[in-house]
Amino acid sequence: MLTILILQLALGGALAVGILAALVIVMRISYIHYKYRHLPGPPIDSFLGGNTRFAKAVIEDRGTFMETFFELHEQYGPVFKLISYHIVFIGIADPKAVKELLMNSKYLKPEFNYRLFVELFGERFGGHGLVSECNHERWEQHRRILNPAFHRKYLMELTDIFNDSASRLTDFLAAQADGKTEVNMKDALERVTLDVIAKAGFSMDGDMISERNAFSDAIAFVIAAASRSQIEPFFRFDPRPGARKYRAKARATVRFLRKTGTDLIKQRLQDQKDGKDLPKDILSYIIKTAMIEEHFQLEEMVDEFMTFFGAGQETTSNLLAFTFIALGQNPHVMEKLQKEVDAVIGDKEEILYEDIMQLEYMMMVLKETLRLFPPVGGTTRISSEIFEVGGYKIPPNTMMFVLSFVMSRQEQFFKNPMTFDPERFRREEDRPLYAYFPFSLGPRSCIGQQFALIEARVVLAKLLQRLKFKLVPDQDFTLMERLTLKPRDDCRHYLSLRE
């Protein structure tokens, strides 16, 4: 009898705790709905889930967050809110707000939005690299150490590496250039950008263009796994054997990549200690600067190793893939660009930095591609105080999205925004301030933007120098979002050799 009584009391206590927890959750969500009631936005789908249908569309691969945010801004104006369970997201498309949020270091990145880059299924992934470090003081220290490696003067010395990788890509594609074989350009461009970062960043051995290897396969897998973690937030708790096996493979792959970086950095540190000549790559510059700094540990260097590959390879390859699609859809732009390449580069085997600087129209083409198809569509910030924008007051500690993808497609900022018109970057009136920021703005703008743009110009010039490109018809040109924005299809082309 006593045992039964104890059991009843325990069950009653558990039930009371459950009811109390449910009440707390209901009160918390009710408070959130009340707190943000003054902001415009779509009606919620459910009290608990909030605006879940928007995320569901992306999870089911029926659209992208960027396109969803664009539609919401068109409907609700420069400010709108979305609620996902107990998290509130505020979309902002206002140049004054962009200037304030991005040019002022007091507005921090929200940690919630960057957990994905810190760890993957419980395994340290990018850790606290430049992308994911939200503490401004620690980020500032890392940025100070890394800045010299991305100085324009040093990047000029990397053009021979860019040339080598681009030439090997051209040879790889030329072997398929019979005018009738469908070539997966998205895959080819991913190969060359990975090769460039491996060589220019870390002097890694191996050809990552003509053949796949364990490292390139590992990079591809962890990016896919990170994307899955993003669009399926409950996948990490999925108890089914297949899900557990997938997560275990992702953790093992991350460990392999971090060990590769650790071994490489340790060897370079030992070479530095032994007085050996170091290769002219980004890692050498980082180590030289880090020797002066305190508290820059080996694990932090490995974080940056992972960050460079995760952030640099995907974004540049996507930029180039979208560029080839835009050129294929706009033959008059392709013709003009081809003439510039012929005039500036001709039949040179080695493209010099001075040549790159003369490719003015190519730079406008890349800028226009970034306007319509920025691989990273925007960024997030939080404010410790009430933030005012468009006549609305946004409560403190709210996640605010500022999206270059949205603003650069709006008529109020760009004339005929959906027309691919590189010349708009020659016309002053078509370049509004704080409405175009594909590499972000301010102190936390992308450290690798000049690296990416020089690399993209060398690769594009080399390819156009020897090859002709024709889009395969009837492929899917819609967008896909997998950490970054990319073409949904494989950017398939027919290639032929130029006479």
Secondary structure as UniProt FT lines:
FT   HELIX           2..35
FT   TURN            36..38
FT   TURN            47..49
FT   HELIX           52..59
FT   TURN            60..61
FT   HELIX           65..76
FT   STRAND          79..84
FT   TURN            85..86
FT   STRAND          87..92
FT   HELIX           95..103
FT   TURN            105..106
FT   HELIX           111..114
FT   HELIX           115..118
FT   STRAND          119..120
FT   TURN            121..122
FT   STRAND          123..124
FT   TURN            127..128
FT   TURN            130..132
FT   HELIX           136..146
FT   HELIX           147..150
FT   HELIX           152..156
FT   TURN            157..158
FT   HELIX           159..174
FT   TURN            175..176
FT   STRAND          178..184
FT   HELIX           185..196
FT   HELIX           197..201
FT   TURN            208..210
FT   HELIX           214..231
FT   TURN            233..234
FT   HELIX           235..237
FT   HELIX           241..273
FT   TURN            274..275
FT   HELIX           282..290
FT   TURN            291..292
FT   HELIX           298..307
FT   HELIX           308..313
FT   HELIX           314..329
FT   HELIX           331..344
FT   TURN            345..347
FT   HELIX           353..358
FT   HELIX           360..372
FT   STRAND          378..382
FT   STRAND          387..389
FT   TURN            390..391
FT   STRAND          392..394
FT   TURN            396..397
FT   STRAND          399..403
FT   HELIX           404..407
FT   TURN            408..409
FT   TURN            411..413
FT   TURN            417..418
FT   HELIX           422..425
FT   HELIX           428..430
FT   TURN            433..434
FT   TURN            438..439
FT   HELIX           442..444
FT   TURN            447..448
FT   HELIX           449..466
FT   STRAND          467..471
FT   TURN            473..474
FT   STRAND          479..481
FT   STRAND          485..487
FT   STRAND          492..497
//
